[in-house]
Every structure is written in C-alpha cells, then in structure tokens.
C-alpha cells in the first residue's frame, strides 16, 4: 500500500458531493480532495473552499488533464454517470460511483464492457447501506442460520417531502433502488420478480404524484420483501427493516435519538435527511474504499451489482406502469467479476 494520500476528484458539488468533500477533509484518513468538478462555478467554489488546497474544474476531462489523480468520486445525478465513468476507466483510476451506476441496464453493460478492458475491477457503487452496522448485523444473522431460514422482509423507506421536479419513476430509481440492492445482499440471492401496488393517494403529495406505493420483491428461493415507499410522510426521514425468520424476528432502523417525556407527551427525535441517518455508513464506506483503492482493489458493491440493480429497476418501472408481476432476467456474469 502506498504511504501517500489518495488524491481524489469529487465530481458533483450538490448535497452528496459536498457531504463527501467534507467527509474526506475532516473524517477520512489516507485521502485528500484535490479537485472539485462542477460546471456551476459558484457551487464549485463553495465546495472547493471546504477542502483546502483543492481546485475547481468544469469537467472530468479537464481534471484528468490538469490534476494528478488517483481516484474519483462521482456524485452527479445518475444520467450523467456514464460520461464520467468512461474517461475515468480509461485513465485507470479508482472510482466510487454513487447509486445508480447508470439509469438503465444497457448503459450499465457499456460501462461493464469498458471496465473489462482494464486489468481489474475499479468501480465501487455507492450502495452505502451495506456498510451500516445494523444491516451488517442482520446479514450475519441470516448467514448464521441461528433463527432458521429467512422467510420475509418488511421494509419502509419514508421521506418528509419531495423536492421540485420529483416524478413517479423516481420512487423506484432514487429510493427503492436501495432496497433493490440490499434485499438480495441480505438474502444472499438475486431478485427474480417484482410487483408494484399503489395505495390510496396521499393528498399532501405534489400534484400528479401517486404515492405511497408498495413494491414487492421476490428472490429466487421465494423470500418476499415488501417495501413501503412513502416520500411525503411529513414527519422526517426513516428507513426500517423487519426480518421474519423460522424462529423469531429481527428489526433494524428504529430511531436511536433522545426520548423525552414532557407535558403529558412522549417524543423521540427523528432524522430529517439521509446524510445523518446513514452518516456512519457513509463514513465506513468511504474509508474502506480509500483503503482498498490504496491497495489497488475495491471493497464493496461492484459494477456488476450496479448492473443487476438497474435490471430490477427496469422491471419495477414496468410493474409500476402496468400493475403486473414482472419477472427479472440477467445477463451471465462475466468471470471478471467472479471474485
């Protein structure tokens, strides 16, 4: 492992990119941000100011040409990922790409084909829940068999409200995509089918947005995971999972903040954003990615995992539009990703 700090360009200076810049500067060891790639000059300058010594660039190509880079974090919206992934792969640097890898499976396969032209996997996809201590503990419980076989999962993914421009498909591609990754990771097997049911509409949701919705994910052995996606719940940000076993149940994600009894009421503080709910998971994810990158490896979800999530998202969007159960089929996994 190199003793030099990993030199990182962060592409995208929105909420997630800015959060990663601060994380690398203030929390992560063995790495530093040398460039912030963001076409919005004001936002780029503000983000770069939080990483002393970094410079603002307008494109990944400019940064690759001008800066000595070892790695890149891609934190732009999904439709812009491929245009950053391909030149980064060609440059042979390590990559942490926030979810989704790409918006569709066809683009994901193009990225996978480009990655295989190199000598080893270089892309790690930012499904941070795999680094959350409670999810890790739940997976270990499943693998141990202590409670018997896993039979079902009840999942909830709730936001206080949606930003302007939020559309129905984003329930799947921006939110349920996390369950689409974590359910097969917990169960230890792929998703084989998906259904989407629409509840009575929340009148507080923006016009034209029908939610909450219930997404039913079925694995190859028959484990069922129902996901309540509820993005205008008004009270805060909450992600929970209840696991049903042959011998008992397990629950994760309950609020661990302060509980107060006052004036005849009991209150518990709740998260308002994913950046605090999964702060520890993000810290662990990025630190392990940095450590692995310095060894020339990845230590988390691969581009192949990103492809499989894209395939299931496409099936879920079809189910959302038609109301039908949709089977999921994948391309054969290349030996390149077998490790």
C-alpha positions in Angstrom: 0.0 0.0 0.0 1.2 3.5 -0.9 2.0 5.8 2.0 0.9 8.8 0.0 -2.6 10.2 0.4 -5.1 9.1 -2.2 -5.7 12.2 -4.5 -9.4 12.4 -5.2 -11.5 14.4 -7.6 -15.1 14.8 -6.5 -17.5 15.2 -9.5 -20.7 17.0 -8.5 -21.0 19.5 -5.7 -24.6 19.0 -4.7 -25.8 17.7 -1.4 -24.0 14.3 -1.7 -20.8 15.6 -3.4 -20.4 18.4 -0.8 -21.0 15.9 2.0 -18.3 13.6 0.7 -15.9 16.6 0.3 -16.3 17.5 4.0 -16.1 13.8 5.0 -12.8 13.3 3.2 -11.4 16.5 4.5 -12.5 16.1 8.1 -13.1 12.4 8.8 -11.4 10.1 6.4 -7.7 9.2 6.7 -5.3 8.5 3.9 -7.0 10.7 1.3 -7.5 14.3 0.2 -9.7 16.2 -2.3 -7.5 17.8 -4.9 -10.3 18.8 -7.4 -14.0 19.6 -7.3 -15.6 19.0 -10.7 -18.7 21.1 -11.1 -20.0 23.2 -14.0 -21.7 25.7 -11.7 -18.8 28.0 -10.8 -20.3 29.3 -7.6 -21.2 25.9 -6.3 -17.8 24.6 -7.3 -16.0 27.4 -5.5 -18.1 26.9 -2.3 -17.4 23.2 -2.2 -13.6 23.6 -3.0 -13.4 26.1 -0.1 -14.2 23.3 2.3 -11.2 21.3 1.0 -8.1 23.4 1.5 -5.7 23.1 -1.5 -8.3 21.8 -3.9 -9.1 23.4 -7.2 -12.4 23.8 -9.1 -12.7 22.2 -12.6 -15.5 22.2 -15.1 -15.2 18.7 -16.4 -13.7 15.3 -15.5 -11.6 15.6 -18.7 -10.1 18.9 -17.5 -9.3 17.4 -14.1 -7.7 14.3 -15.6 -5.6 16.5 -17.8 -4.6 19.1 -15.2 -4.5 17.3 -11.9 -2.6 14.3 -10.6 -5.5 12.0 -9.7 -5.6 8.5 -8.1 -9.3 8.3 -7.7 -12.7 9.9 -8.4 -16.0 10.0 -6.5 -19.0 10.5 -8.8 -21.8 12.3 -7.1 -23.7 13.7 -10.0 -27.3 12.7 -11.0 -27.5 9.2 -12.5 -28.0 10.2 -16.1 -24.5 11.9 -16.0 -22.6 8.9 -14.6 -21.6 7.2 -17.8 -19.9 10.3 -19.2 -17.7 10.4 -16.1 -17.2 6.7 -15.7 -15.8 6.0 -19.2 -12.9 8.6 -19.1 -12.1 7.6 -15.5 -11.9 4.0 -16.5 -9.7 4.9 -19.5 -7.4 6.8 -17.1 -7.1 3.7 -14.9 -8.0 5.4 -11.6 -10.2 4.1 -8.8 -13.9 5.0 -8.8 -16.6 5.4 -6.2 -19.8 6.0 -8.1 -22.9 6.9 -6.2 -26.1 5.0 -7.0 -27.3 4.3 -9.6 -24.4 3.1 -11.6 -26.4 4.2 -14.7 -30.1 4.9 -15.2 -30.6 1.7 -17.3 -29.1 -1.7 -17.9 -28.0 -1.0 -21.4 -25.8 1.8 -20.2 -24.6 -0.4 -17.3 -23.5 -3.1 -19.7 -21.5 -0.5 -21.7 -19.7 0.5 -18.5 -19.1 -3.1 -17.6 -17.6 -3.7 -21.1 -15.3 -0.7 -20.7 -14.2 -1.8 -17.3 -13.3 -5.3 -18.6 -10.9 -3.7 -21.0 -8.7 -3.0 -17.9 -6.9 -5.4 -15.7 -9.2 -5.5 -12.7 -12.5 -4.0 -11.3 -12.1 -0.4 -10.5 -15.7 0.7 -9.9 -17.3 0.5 -6.5 -21.0 1.5 -6.4 -22.2 3.7 -3.5 -24.9 1.4 -2.0 -23.9 2.6 1.5 -26.5 0.5 3.4 -24.1 -2.5 3.1 -21.8 -0.6 5.5 -24.5 0.3 8.0 -23.8 -1.7 11.3 -27.4 -2.8 11.7 -27.7 -4.1 8.1 -24.3 -5.8 8.5 -25.6 -7.5 11.7 -28.8 -8.6 10.0 -26.9 -10.1 7.1 -24.7 -12.0 9.6 -27.9 -13.3 11.4 -29.2 -14.6 8.1 -25.9 -16.3 7.2 -25.5 -17.9 10.6 -28.9 -19.7 10.5 -29.4 -19.0 14.2 -33.0 -18.1 13.7 -33.6 -20.6 10.9 -34.3 -19.6 7.3 -35.2 -16.0 6.3 -38.8 -16.0 5.1 -39.7 -12.4 4.5 -38.7 -8.8 4.9 -40.9 -5.8 5.7 -39.2 -2.6 4.6 -40.2 1.1 4.9 -38.5 4.0 3.1 -40.0 7.3 4.2 -39.1 10.9 3.4 -40.7 14.1 4.9 -41.4 15.6 1.4 -40.2 15.6 -2.2 -38.2 18.4 -3.9 -39.5 20.2 -7.0 -39.3 18.1 -10.2 -39.9 14.8 -8.4 -41.8 12.3 -10.6 -43.3 8.9 -10.0 -40.5 6.9 -11.6 -38.1 8.3 -9.0 -39.9 6.4 -6.3 -38.1 3.4 -7.9 -34.9 4.8 -9.3 -34.0 7.2 -6.5 -35.4 5.5 -3.4 -36.4 1.8 -3.8 -33.1 1.2 -5.7 -31.5 0.9 -2.2 -33.9 -1.9 -1.2 -33.3 -3.4 -4.7 -29.6 -3.7 -3.7 -29.9 -4.5 0.0 -32.6 -7.2 -0.2 -30.5 -9.7 -2.3 -27.4 -8.8 -0.3 -29.2 -9.7 3.0 -31.0 -12.8 1.5 -27.9 -14.0 -0.3 -29.7 -14.5 -3.6 -30.9 -12.4 -6.6 -34.3 -10.9 -7.1 -36.5 -12.9 -9.5 -39.7 -10.9 -9.8 -41.2 -7.6 -8.8 -44.7 -6.1 -8.4 -45.9 -2.6 -7.5 -49.2 -1.7 -5.9 -50.5 1.8 -5.4 -52.1 2.7 -2.1 -54.8 5.4 -1.6 -53.0 8.6 -2.7 -51.6 11.0 -0.1 -53.4 14.3 -0.8 -50.3 16.1 0.6 -48.1 14.8 -2.3 -47.4 17.1 -5.2 -50.0 17.2 -8.0 -49.5 14.3 -10.4 -47.5 12.1 -7.9 -49.4 9.0 -6.7 -47.8 7.7 -3.6 -47.3 5.9 -1.2 -46.6 2.7 -3.2 -45.9 -0.9 -2.2 -43.1 -2.7 -4.0 -42.9 -6.5 -3.7 -39.6 -8.0 -4.4 -39.3 -11.8 -4.7 -36.0 -13.7 -4.6 -35.2 -16.9 -6.4 -36.0 -19.1 -3.4 -39.2 -17.3 -2.6 -38.2 -14.8 0.1 -40.6 -11.9 -0.2 -39.7 -8.3 0.7 -42.5 -5.7 0.7 -41.2 -2.1 0.5 -43.4 0.8 1.6 -42.1 3.8 -0.4 -43.6 6.9 1.2 -41.9 10.1 0.3 -44.3 12.8 1.6 -44.8 11.4 5.1 -44.2 14.9 6.6 -42.5 13.8 9.9 -38.9 13.1 8.8 -36.6 10.6 7.2 -36.9 7.0 8.2 -35.7 3.6 6.8 -36.6 0.4 8.6 -36.4 -3.3 8.0 -38.2 -6.1 9.9 -37.0 -9.6 9.1 -39.2 -12.7 9.6 -37.4 -16.0 10.3 -38.5 -19.5 11.0 -37.7 -18.9 14.7 -38.4 -15.3 15.5 -38.0 -11.8 14.0 -35.4 -9.1 13.9 -35.8 -5.3 13.4 -33.4 -2.6 12.4 -33.6 1.1 11.7 -35.6 2.3 14.7 -34.8 5.8 15.9 -32.0 5.9 18.4 -32.2 9.6 19.3 -33.2 11.1 22.6 -36.6 10.2 24.0 -38.4 12.8 26.1 -41.4 12.8 28.4 -42.8 16.3 28.9 -46.2 18.0 29.3 -48.0 14.7 29.1 -46.3 13.7 25.8 -43.6 11.2 24.8 -41.4 12.4 21.9 -38.5 10.8 20.1 -36.2 12.8 17.8 -36.2 11.6 14.2 -33.8 12.1 11.3 -34.7 14.6 8.6 -32.2 13.6 5.9 -30.3 10.5 4.7 -26.9 12.3 5.4 -27.5 11.9 9.1 -29.4 8.7 9.2 -26.6 6.9 7.3 -23.7 9.1 8.4 -21.8 6.2 9.9 -22.5 4.0 6.9 -21.1 6.7 4.6 -18.0 7.1 6.8 -17.3 3.4 6.8 -18.0 3.1 3.1 -15.6 5.9 2.0 -12.9 4.9 4.5 -12.9 1.3 3.2 -13.0 2.4 -0.4 -10.0 4.7 0.3 -8.1 1.8 2.0 -8.9 -0.6 -0.8 -8.0 1.9 -3.5 -4.6 2.4 -2.0 -4.2 -1.4 -2.3 -5.4 -1.3 -5.9 -8.8 -3.0 -5.1 -12.4 -2.3 -4.4 -14.2 -3.2 -1.1 -17.9 -3.1 -1.8 -20.6 -3.4 -4.5 -19.1 -3.8 -8.0 -20.3 -2.5 -11.3 -21.9 -5.9 -11.8 -24.0 -5.2 -8.7 -24.9 -1.9 -10.2 -26.0 -3.6 -13.4 -28.2 -6.1 -11.5 -29.9 -3.2 -9.7 -30.5 -1.4 -13.0 -32.2 -4.6 -14.4 -34.5 -4.8 -11.4 -35.3 -1.1 -11.5 -36.4 -1.5 -15.1 -38.6 -4.4 -14.2 -40.1 -2.4 -11.3 -40.8 0.6 -13.6 -42.7 -1.8 -15.9 -44.6 -3.2 -12.9 -45.3 0.3 -11.7 -46.8 1.3 -15.1 -48.8 -1.9 -15.7 -49.7 -3.3 -12.3 -48.4 -6.7 -13.4 -45.9 -9.0 -11.8 -42.7 -8.8 -13.9 -40.1 -11.5 -14.0 -36.4 -10.4 -13.8 -33.6 -11.9 -16.0 -30.0 -11.0 -16.1 -27.1 -11.4 -18.5 -24.5 -14.0 -17.5 -22.0 -12.7 -15.0 -18.5 -12.3 -16.6 -15.7 -14.2 -14.9 -14.1 -10.7 -14.5 -16.4 -10.1 -11.5 -16.4 -13.6 -10.0 -14.2 -12.6 -7.1 
